[in-house]
Amino acid sequence: MKRMNPYPKTLVATLILSAALAAGVLTGCGGSDDGGSSTLTPEQAQALAEAEARANAPRQNFAGTVDGTDAYVGVIAYGAELTAYVCDGVEIAKWFDGELDGVNLSLTAKDGSTLDGTILDGTLEGIVTLADGTTGQFSAPAAHFPAGLWQLATETLRVGWVVLADGSQRGAGTGEGGIKKTLPVNTGTGTAGSDLNNAPAAPPSAPPADPVPDRLRKKCRAIQQRWLSNQNKEQTLDVMLHSQLEVEDWADTGCDGRFGSIGGAQV
């Protein structure tokens, strides 16, 4: 069962490769005097810069309650990109993806539900309007680990848990069959319950640096060393693609949650 990539967009390596194909840089095997490597076009370089910015963007985390309901709301801002989740664990499980406009956000879920809010003095306040017209005001203070929005993706479900500062949480999975109740996420081990095979869940923000399992630390160090090695090479298309694959591996392994961005982490 694969850990959810915390970034709401597609694999960055695919993004760069698609840009290369669109620009006509990759035209087949061989054919170049330098052994087949190609430097980036301005369009590819821009796409790469945007991908790296998403990967290394600072996170803002908020978690709170929706008035008049049992639902909690959790929001993560990766730079300007947002992921929000409203859940009561039973009947409400709504995902919202979008962008932050300064301190304001206006998001729409797939079923037409909306979430609008403003960040004021470190607290996100706003209103949720469900597709059936039901509304609820919410207030979500800045969340500090382990509070916030935890996430997991399986082959059939997108799962989220909103954990508040007092440790209480609301969680559920959504898929083609509707809402699926789930066991609580274990914020101590960073894993889902036995109903989801104790799979690792993406944390809302970086936890304390220690304790970190030695095996995880070694794996993250190896990923970072490969990435750093690529930075010292001539930045051909192939090298840049491999660098982005290391960024993705860093996120998928959970290194970002433990140590922060790959470029500045002290592993």
N, C-alpha and C positions, 0 to 999 in steps of 0.2 A: 504494500500500500504506500503510495508516494505522498510525500509531504507537500503541502500546498505552497506554491511560490507566492511570497507575500506581495509581489507586484501584480496589479490587475491586468497587465498587458501581456501579449504573447512573448515567447522566448526571444530574448534580445538577439541571439545569434541568428534566428530566422529573420528577424527584422533587417539585420545588416545584409544577410545573404539575399533577401528579396530586393533590397535597394541596389545591390550589385547586379543582379539579374536585370532589373529594370533599366539600369544605366548601360547595360550591354558590356560590362567589364568581363564577366565570366562567359566565355563563348565556347567552352569545350575543353578537352584535354590538350595540353601542350600548346604550341603555337607562339610562345613568347621566348625571347632570347635569354631571359633571366631565369629559366627553369620553370616558368609557369606562374610565378608570383606576380601580383599586381598591387600598385599603391592605390590608396583610396581616392575616389573622386570627391569633390566638395560636398555632394549630396550624401555620399556614404559617411564622410567624416561628421557631418551634421547629425545623421541618424545615430552614429556611434556615440557622439557627445551627449545626445539626449538620453540614450540608453544608460550610459554611465551615470548621468545626473540622477536618473530614477533610482538606480541601484544604490547610490551613495547619499541620497537625499535624507536630511534629518527628519525624524518622525515626531509628530505630535499625537498624543493619545488622550482620548476622552471617554469617560464611562459614567452613566447616570441612569435615572429612572424617567419613565413617561407617566405623567400625572393621570390619575383615574384608571390606570391599568396595572397589571402585574408585569408589564414589559420593561426591559432594560434596553438602553441604547449605547452602543459602542462605536467609536469613530477613530480611524487612524488616518493621519495625513502624512503621505510620503512626499515631502516638498509640497507641490501644488495638487498632487493626486490624492483622491480620497476613497476610502472604503468605509461604509457605515453598515451597521446591522441593528435591527430592532427585533427583539425576540422576547416572548413570554414563556417559551418552552413547551407550549401546548397548541395554541391557535395562531400565533403571530410569529413569523420568521421571515423578515424582509431584508434583502440585500440591496444596497445602493452603491453605485460606483460613479465617480465623477471628478470634478476639479474644484479646488478652493479658489475663490475670487477675492483676493485680499484677505479679509476676515469673514467673508460671507460664503455660504454654500447653499446651493439649491439642487437637490438630487431627485432623480425619478427612478423607481424600481421597475422591473419588467412588467408588473401588473398595473402600473399607473400610480401606485402609491408614491407620495412625495415626502421629502424631508428637507426643511428649510431652517437655517440657523445662522447665528453670528457668534464669533468668538469675542468675548468681552472679559478683560481682566483674568485671563486664563481659564474661563469657563465657557463651554459651548451651550448656548440656549436657543431654543427654537420650537418648531411645531412639526409633528408627524401627521400626515393625512393619508389614511388607508384608502384603498381603491373603492371601498363601500361608502366612503364619506366620513367615517369615524375619524375624529381628530384628538390629539393629545399634546399638551405642552410638555417639553422636556428640559431638563437642566443636567448637563454632564460636565463635572469638573475635570481638570487635567488629571489623568490617571498615571500612577507610578507602579512599576512592576511589583507584584504580578497582576495588578488590576489592569483592565483594558479589554480589548477584543482579541481573543484567541481564535485561530482559524485552522481548518483542515479540509482537504479535498480528497475524496475517494473516486473510484470510477463512476459512481452513481450519485454521490451526494456532495453538496457544499455545506460544510458544518461550521457553525460559529458558536462561541460562548462569550457572553459579556460578563466579566468579573468586576465587581465593585470593590472599593477599598476595604470594606468590612469582610470580604471573602465570599459573600453571597454571589450567586451566578444564575444566569438563564442561558440555556443552550438548546439547540435543535439542528437537525439536518434538513436540507431541502433538495428535492429531486423530482423526477417525473411522477413519482407516486405521491407527491405532496410533502407534508411536514412529517419528519420522523423524530420521535423523542430520543434523546441520547443521555447517557450517563454523564456526570460532571467531568470537566477536564481536571486533571491533576496538575495544579500549578507548581507543585514541588518537583515533579519529575518531568513536566512538560509533555505529558502524554494524555491521549484520550482514554476512555474507559474500555473495559473488556468487550463491549458491544461493537467497538471499532478497532478491535485487535490491539489495543494499547498503542496505537500509532502515534508518532510524534506530531505535536501540534505547533503551528507557527505562533510564537509569543507576540504580544503587542509591542514590546520594547525590550531593550537589552536588560537582562537580569543582572544581579550582582556578579562580578567577575569570577568569584569562587563560591562554592566548589564547582569545578568543571571536570567531568570524567576525563581521565588521561587519554583514553582512546579518541574522544571527540577533540581534545586539544591537539593531539598529534595529527589527526586528519585535517583539521582546520589549518594548522601550520603548513602542512604539505600543499594544500590548495593555495594558500597565500604565497608560498615560495614559488610555485609554478607561475602564478600571476605576476609576481615581482620580476621573475626571470624574463617574462615576455615584455615587460616594460623597458628592459635594457637591450632589446633587439630592434633591428630595423622594423618600423611599423608597416609591414606589408599587410595586405588584406587577410592572408592566412593567419598571421600573428595576431591581428586585431580580433579576428573571429575566435581564436583560441582563448584570448584574454577574456572575452565576454562569456565563453563557456565556463571559465573558472569563476567568474562573478556569479553565474547561475548556480554552479555547484556549491559555492560558498553559501548562497541563500538556501538552497534545497537541503543542505546538510544541517542548517541551523546555526552556522557560524556567525551570521549577522546578528541573531538574537543574543548570542553570548558575548561577542567581542566588538560589534559595531561594523562599520564599513570596511571592506577588504583592504583599502589603501592605507587606512590609518590605524588599523587594529594592532594591539599589542597582545599577541597570542602566547 
